Amino acid sequence: MRIQGALSIALLALLTTAAAGAQEILDEQKKLLAKRAAEADAYRKLAEAVYGLQINSRTYVQDFVAESDDIRTEVDTFVRGIRLGTPIWYEDGTCEVPAEVTVAKVVETLRSVHKRHYQGDSVKTSDFESITRRIEKNVIKVIGMGAPREDLPPDLPEGVAEQLGPAPGAVKPSIPDIWRKVGGQARLMAQRAARVDAQRRLAERIKGVRLTARTQVRDFVVESDVITTELDAFLIGAREVGRPYLHHNELIVEVKMVVPTEQVITAIKRLHSRYYKGDDIKGSDIEKITKTVIKKDFEAVGMGVPPPQYLRRYVELVEPDLPDWAIGAVEAEGQGTDPAINTPQGKLRAARAAELDARRKLAERIAGLQISAETMVRDFAAQYDHISTLVDAIMVDALVSQTRFTEQTAIVTVQVPGMRVWSVVNDELYRQSLRGPGE
């Protein structure tokens, strides 16, 4: 009897030790997963901030890298070569990784890439010097944050996923608690909104492809409503890549969608032969796309949030301090005109002027959003320079939601999800809460 008791005690001790060892392994896996996610988030935020820099009055870095696959590859290589800071783990399992790069280094890289690969005429070498005059800060700083989840966010700079390596262990991806609180229906509707947003962004990237030295796909599309409608219908068939990425501390979901470049060129050829009546764009111009766009796929990442009724329920039950503006879209309306507004090209120029006006007003509106009774976004950005950088990058993500024309004027509405702005602010608030007072 005593022998049996001793064996039971020994067996229990062995099982307890094994369980403790397994838990230690699991905890270590979660730490590594959180670090990996935070590093990926830092690289993505760095890329977002760099791509959000304005080169001249009409062009952002994002537009510049879209000109050539070689340019995008080199800029992505530069971003993933930026050294990250020391990771910090918190009691709730999250990890934080800081990163920074000087604006001077960014300008030096862009100028070098421009000299070796740029073939267009809309960006001059002298334009890069204006970047340092357009922004007050000398250093771009970001904070990457990650939770112990296996999947990485989409739209990482090329090569980052390989650089971070495979996920440690086999921890099953889970739905973050914040999403459990709003329910499955809200999550599915947010994913649907993210897919629509990705399709809109795909359309913008395709319309930005250059056909001739003076003409982009958008100039061809504007010639006919039928061309616009059929191109939009074509993009509905874009393929979703990977799983939707659910932010762990805000109600934003991201979806990556791709469409093969070959299919895009085939669709543009078909639309050109069927509907185009002008003489500015020839079939041979479309053939040249294959030489300028080397990448096999066009890709875009869309963001979506649950519909307002779900967000209001979440505010009532979980986060009563969430600002009202975070529930819907933050938008602004701009106006523009052109002497030849009664022609397709005149309408396009008027719409571009109206979009610039709308984006300027949207930036002013975002800066004036109230975070608390005493603080606006502009005050918060002045306190933390990396917040200012990320808010600037958000402006590049703002999309045109509506374009309409009167006899003399183009009226354009641009918008960005309020939750997208709140996520930048909330990341810093969350970070400060983890540090505690006096840290």
C-alpha positions in Angstrom: 0.0 0.0 0.0 2.8 2.3 0.9 4.6 1.4 -2.3 1.5 2.2 -4.3 1.2 5.6 -2.5 4.8 6.4 -3.2 4.4 5.5 -6.9 1.3 7.7 -7.1 3.2 10.6 -5.6 6.1 10.1 -7.9 3.8 9.8 -10.9 1.9 13.0 -9.9 5.2 14.9 -9.4 6.4 13.7 -12.9 3.1 14.8 -14.5 3.2 18.1 -12.7 6.8 18.7 -13.8 5.9 17.7 -17.4 2.9 20.1 -17.4 5.0 22.9 -16.0 7.6 22.3 -18.7 4.9 22.2 -21.4 3.5 25.5 -20.0 7.0 27.1 -20.1 7.4 26.0 -23.7 4.0 27.4 -24.6 4.7 30.7 -22.8 8.1 31.0 -24.6 6.3 30.3 -27.9 3.8 33.1 -27.2 6.6 35.5 -26.4 8.3 34.7 -29.6 5.0 35.0 -31.5 4.4 38.4 -29.9 7.9 39.6 -30.8 7.6 38.4 -34.3 4.2 40.2 -34.7 5.6 43.4 -33.2 8.6 43.4 -35.5 6.3 42.8 -38.5 4.1 45.7 -37.3 7.2 47.9 -36.9 8.4 47.2 -40.4 4.9 47.8 -41.8 4.6 51.1 -40.0 8.0 52.2 -41.2 7.0 51.4 -44.8 3.6 53.2 -44.3 5.4 56.3 -43.0 8.0 56.3 -45.8 5.4 55.7 -48.5 3.4 58.5 -47.0 6.1 61.2 -47.5 5.2 63.8 -50.1 7.8 64.3 -52.8 6.1 67.2 -54.7 2.6 68.8 -54.9 1.2 65.8 -56.9 3.3 62.8 -55.9 3.9 60.8 -52.8 6.6 58.1 -52.3 3.8 55.6 -52.7 3.1 56.9 -56.3 6.9 57.0 -57.0 7.5 53.3 -56.1 4.4 52.3 -58.2 6.3 53.5 -61.3 8.6 50.5 -61.3 9.0 47.1 -59.7 12.7 47.8 -59.3 12.0 51.0 -57.4 9.6 49.2 -55.1 12.0 46.4 -54.4 14.8 48.7 -53.5 12.7 50.9 -51.2 11.3 47.7 -49.5 14.9 46.4 -49.1 15.9 49.8 -47.5 12.9 49.6 -45.1 13.6 46.0 -44.0 17.3 47.0 -43.5 16.4 49.5 -40.8 17.5 48.3 -37.4 14.8 47.7 -34.8 15.1 48.5 -31.2 15.1 46.2 -28.1 11.8 44.4 -27.6 9.8 45.0 -24.4 7.3 42.4 -23.2 4.3 43.2 -20.9 2.3 41.2 -18.4 -0.6 40.7 -20.8 1.6 38.9 -23.3 2.0 41.8 -25.8 5.3 42.9 -27.1 6.6 46.4 -28.2 9.4 47.0 -30.7 10.6 50.5 -31.5 12.2 51.6 -34.7 13.5 54.8 -36.3 15.2 56.2 -39.4 16.4 59.7 -40.3 14.6 61.6 -43.0 18.0 62.4 -44.5 18.7 58.7 -45.0 15.3 58.2 -46.6 15.9 61.1 -49.0 19.4 59.8 -49.8 17.9 56.4 -50.7 15.1 57.8 -52.8 17.5 60.0 -54.7 19.8 57.1 -55.5 16.9 54.9 -56.6 15.5 57.7 -58.8 18.8 58.1 -60.5 19.2 54.4 -61.3 15.7 53.3 -62.2 13.2 56.1 -62.7 12.0 56.6 -66.3 9.2 59.1 -65.9 9.1 62.9 -65.9 6.8 63.8 -63.1 9.5 63.5 -60.3 12.7 65.5 -60.6 15.9 65.0 -58.6 15.4 68.4 -56.9 12.0 67.3 -55.6 13.6 65.1 -53.0 15.2 68.0 -51.3 11.7 69.4 -50.7 10.8 66.4 -48.5 12.9 67.8 -45.6 11.2 71.2 -46.0 7.7 69.7 -46.0 8.0 67.9 -42.7 9.3 69.4 -39.4 10.7 66.2 -37.9 14.2 64.9 -38.7 13.6 61.3 -37.6 10.7 59.0 -38.4 9.9 57.0 -35.3 7.4 54.1 -35.0 6.4 51.6 -32.3 5.6 48.1 -33.5 3.1 46.2 -31.2 2.2 42.5 -31.3 0.2 39.9 -29.6 0.9 36.2 -29.5 -0.8 35.3 -32.7 0.6 33.1 -35.5 -0.5 35.1 -38.6 1.3 38.3 -39.7 -0.4 41.5 -40.9 -0.7 41.8 -44.7 1.1 44.3 -46.9 4.5 43.8 -45.3 7.5 45.1 -47.3 8.8 42.5 -49.7 11.1 40.0 -47.9 10.1 40.9 -44.3 8.1 37.7 -43.7 11.1 35.6 -44.8 13.4 37.8 -42.7 11.2 37.1 -39.6 11.1 33.4 -40.3 8.3 30.9 -39.6 6.1 31.1 -36.6 7.5 29.2 -33.6 5.6 26.2 -32.5 2.0 25.4 -33.5 -0.1 27.9 -31.5 -3.5 27.9 -33.1 -4.5 31.4 -34.3 -7.3 32.7 -32.2 -9.9 35.5 -32.5 -8.8 38.5 -30.3 -11.0 39.2 -27.3 -12.0 42.6 -28.7 -13.6 40.8 -31.6 -15.3 38.2 -29.5 -17.2 41.0 -27.7 -18.8 42.3 -30.9 -19.8 38.9 -32.2 -19.2 36.9 -35.4 -21.7 38.9 -37.5 -19.8 42.1 -36.9 -16.5 40.5 -37.8 -17.8 39.0 -41.0 -19.3 42.4 -42.1 -16.0 44.1 -41.3 -14.2 41.5 -43.5 -16.7 42.2 -46.3 -16.0 46.0 -46.0 -12.2 45.3 -46.1 -12.6 43.3 -49.3 -14.5 46.2 -50.9 -11.8 48.6 -49.7 -9.1 46.3 -51.2 -10.9 46.3 -54.5 -11.1 50.1 -54.6 -7.4 50.3 -53.8 -6.6 47.8 -56.5 -8.6 50.0 -58.9 -6.5 53.0 -57.9 -3.2 51.1 -58.4 -4.3 49.9 -61.8 -5.5 53.3 -62.9 -2.1 54.7 -61.9 -0.2 52.5 -64.4 1.5 54.6 -67.1 0.6 53.9 -70.7 2.6 56.7 -72.3 4.9 59.5 -71.0 1.8 61.7 -70.5 -1.0 59.2 -70.0 -2.0 56.8 -67.3 -4.7 54.1 -67.3 -7.0 56.6 -65.5 -6.9 58.9 -68.5 -8.1 56.0 -70.7 -10.8 54.9 -68.2 -12.3 58.4 -67.9 -13.1 58.3 -71.7 -16.2 56.2 -71.1 -18.6 55.2 -68.3 -18.8 51.8 -69.8 -15.0 51.3 -69.5 -15.2 52.4 -65.8 -18.1 50.0 -65.1 -16.5 47.0 -66.8 -13.1 47.6 -65.1 -14.8 47.8 -61.7 -16.7 44.5 -62.5 -13.5 42.9 -63.5 -11.9 43.7 -60.1 -14.7 41.9 -58.2 -12.9 38.7 -59.3 -9.7 39.6 -57.5 -8.4 36.8 -55.3 -8.1 37.1 -51.5 -4.7 36.0 -50.1 -4.3 34.4 -46.7 -6.6 34.9 -43.7 -8.1 38.2 -42.7 -5.9 39.9 -40.1 -7.8 41.1 -37.1 -6.2 43.9 -35.1 -5.9 42.8 -31.4 -6.6 46.2 -29.8 -9.0 48.0 -32.2 -11.9 46.9 -34.4 -10.1 46.9 -37.7 -9.7 44.0 -40.0 -7.3 43.8 -43.0 -7.7 41.8 -46.2 -5.1 41.4 -48.9 -6.4 40.9 -52.5 -4.4 40.3 -55.7 -5.2 40.1 -59.4 -2.6 38.8 -62.0 -1.0 41.5 -64.1 -1.5 39.4 -67.2 -5.3 39.4 -66.6 -5.3 43.2 -66.1 -3.5 43.8 -69.3 -5.8 41.5 -71.2 -8.8 43.3 -69.7 -7.5 46.7 -70.7 -6.8 45.5 -74.2 -10.3 44.2 -74.5 -11.8 47.5 -73.2 -9.6 49.5 -75.5 -10.6 47.6 -78.6 -14.3 47.6 -77.8 -15.0 51.1 -76.4 -12.1 53.5 -76.9 -12.8 56.2 -79.5 -9.9 58.6 -79.0 -6.5 58.6 -80.7 -4.2 59.4 -77.7 -3.8 55.8 -76.7 -2.9 53.0 -79.1 -2.9 49.3 -78.7 0.9 49.3 -78.8 0.9 51.5 -75.7 -0.9 48.9 -73.8 1.6 46.3 -74.9 4.3 48.3 -73.3 2.7 47.8 -69.8 4.4 44.4 -69.7 7.8 46.1 -69.8 7.1 48.6 -67.1 5.1 46.4 -64.7 7.4 43.4 -63.9 5.5 42.2 -60.8 3.2 39.2 -61.6 0.4 40.5 -59.5 -1.3 43.8 -58.6 -2.1 43.7 -54.9 -3.7 45.9 -52.3 -4.7 45.7 -48.7 -8.1 46.9 -47.6 -9.3 47.9 -44.2 -12.8 47.4 -42.8 -14.6 48.1 -39.5 -18.0 46.7 -38.3 -21.1 48.8 -39.2 -22.0 51.7 -36.9 -24.7 49.7 -35.1 -22.2 47.1 -33.9 -19.6 49.8 -33.0 -22.2 51.7 -30.9 -23.1 48.5 -29.1 -19.4 47.9 -28.4 -19.0 51.5 -27.1 -22.0 51.0 -24.7 -20.8 47.7 -23.4 -17.0 47.8 -23.5 -15.4 51.2 -24.4 -17.5 54.1 -23.4 -14.6 56.5 -24.0 -14.4 55.8 -27.7 -15.0 59.1 -29.6 -18.1 59.5 -31.7 -15.9 60.2 -34.8 -14.2 56.8 -34.5 -17.5 55.0 -35.2 -18.0 56.2 -38.8 -15.9 57.7 -41.6 -14.0 61.0 -41.3 -14.5 62.8 -44.6 -14.1 66.1 -46.4 -15.4 67.6 -49.6 -13.3 69.5 -52.1 -14.0 71.4 -55.3 -12.0 72.0 -58.5 -12.6 73.2 -62.1 -10.9 73.3 -65.5 -11.4 75.5 -68.6 -12.2 72.4 -70.6 -14.5 70.7 -68.0 -17.0 69.8 -70.7 -14.4 67.3 -72.1 -13.4 63.9 -70.5 -9.8 65.1 -69.9 -11.0 68.5 -68.5 -13.3 66.6 -66.1 -10.3 64.4 -65.0 -8.2 67.5 -64.3 -11.0 69.2 -62.4 -11.5 66.0 -60.4 -7.8 65.9 -59.5 -7.9 69.5 -58.4 -11.0 68.8 -56.3 -9.3 65.8 -54.7 -6.3 67.8 -53.7 -8.6 70.4 -52.1 -10.5 67.6 -50.3 -7.4 66.0 -49.0 -6.1 69.3 -47.6 -9.5 69.8 -45.8 -9.4 66.2 -44.6 -6.0 66.8 -43.0 -7.3 69.8 -41.2 -10.3 67.9 -40.0 -8.3 65.0 -38.7 -6.0 67.4 -36.9 -9.0 69.0 -35.2 -10.6 65.7 -34.0 -11.2 65.7 -30.2 -9.5 62.9 -28.3 -10.6 64.2 -24.9 -12.1 67.4 -23.5 -8.6 69.0 -23.5 -6.8 67.3 -26.3 -7.1 67.2 -30.1 -5.2 65.0 -32.6 -2.9 67.9 -33.5 -1.9 68.3 -29.8 -1.3 64.6 -29.4 0.8 64.5 -32.6 2.8 67.5 -31.3 3.6 65.5 -28.2 4.6 62.3 -29.9 6.4 62.8 -33.3 5.8 59.2 -34.4 2.1 59.8 -34.1 2.5 62.8 -36.4 4.3 60.6 -39.0 1.6 57.9 -38.9 -1.2 60.4 -39.2 0.5 61.8 -42.3 0.7 58.3 -43.7 -3.1 57.8 -43.1 -3.8 60.7 -45.4 -2.2 58.8 -48.2 -4.6 55.9 -47.5 -7.6 58.2 -47.7 -9.8 57.2 -50.7 -12.2 59.0 -53.0 -15.7 57.9 -51.9 -17.7 60.1 -54.4 -17.1 62.2 -57.5 -19.8 64.4 -59.1 -19.9 67.2 -61.5 -21.9 70.4 -62.1 -21.6 72.4 -65.3 -18.5 74.2 -64.0 -17.2 72.3 -61.0 -16.0 68.9 -59.9 -16.9 67.9 -56.3 -14.9 65.1 -54.7 -15.4 63.5 -51.3 -12.5 61.7 -49.7 -12.7 59.7 -46.5 -10.8 57.5 -44.1 -12.3 55.2 -41.4 -12.5 57.0 -38.1 -11.3 53.7 -36.5 -8.2 53.9 -38.6 -7.3 57.3 -37.1 -8.3 56.1 -33.6 -6.0 53.1 -33.9 -3.0 55.3 -34.3 -4.0 57.3 -31.2 -5.1 54.3 -29.3 -1.8 52.5 -29.8 0.0 55.3 -28.0 -2.6 55.5 -25.3 -2.4 51.7 -24.8 1.4 51.9 -24.8 1.4 54.6 -22.1 -1.1 52.6 -20.0 1.3 49.6 -20.1 4.2 51.7 -19.0 2.4 53.1 -16.1 2.8 56.5 -14.4 6.3 58.0 -14.3 7.9 55.6 -16.8 
